Amino acid sequence: MRVVSFSVPAWFPPRGGEEVWGEAQLTEQESAVFLCLATGASNAELAGELQLSVSTVKFHVHNIRAKLGGISRLQACLLAALAREGTRPAAASGGGAAAVPR
């Protein structure tokens, strides 16, 4: 199993006054689900796109949210959108900490 590192931007608000964010270690399948969260799709839509069962998608979304500090699904979608933006080959530079999925 391959593990993917994801860095949460320093400016992202921590939940409940927690300390500064660190780096989350997502499995390869969690990473795939995470990046698809950027579309705002439902669990059923994600399952169809990734060819997984809905219960598997729910399991991965739960784990992703927990690994990212217990954030909401909406916050996870925002971070996923940032991660997708950071993976574009010609992404414009000049911003803060970008997500670094590998």
Long-range contacts (C-beta under 8 A, 24 or more apart in sequence): 1-27, 1-28, 2-27, 2-28, 3-27, 3-28, 4-28, 4-30, 4-31, 4-101, 4-102, 5-100, 5-101, 5-102, 6-31, 6-34, 6-68, 6-79, 6-83, 6-99, 6-100, 6-101, 7-97, 7-98, 7-99, 7-100, 8-68, 8-69, 8-79, 8-97, 8-99, 9-82, 9-96, 9-97, 9-98, 9-99, 10-96, 10-97, 11-96, 11-97, 12-75, 12-79, 14-69, 15-69, 15-70, 15-71, 15-75, 16-70, 18-69, 21-69, 24-64, 24-67, 24-68, 25-67, 26-64, 26-67, 26-101, 29-60, 30-60, 30-63, 30-64, 30-67, 31-101, 33-57, 33-60, 33-61, 33-64, 34-60, 34-64, 34-76, 34-79, 34-80, 34-83, 34-101, 35-80, 35-83, 35-84, 35-87, 35-101, 36-80, 37-61, 37-64, 37-73, 37-76, 37-77, 37-80, 38-77, 38-80, 38-81, 38-83, 38-84, 40-77
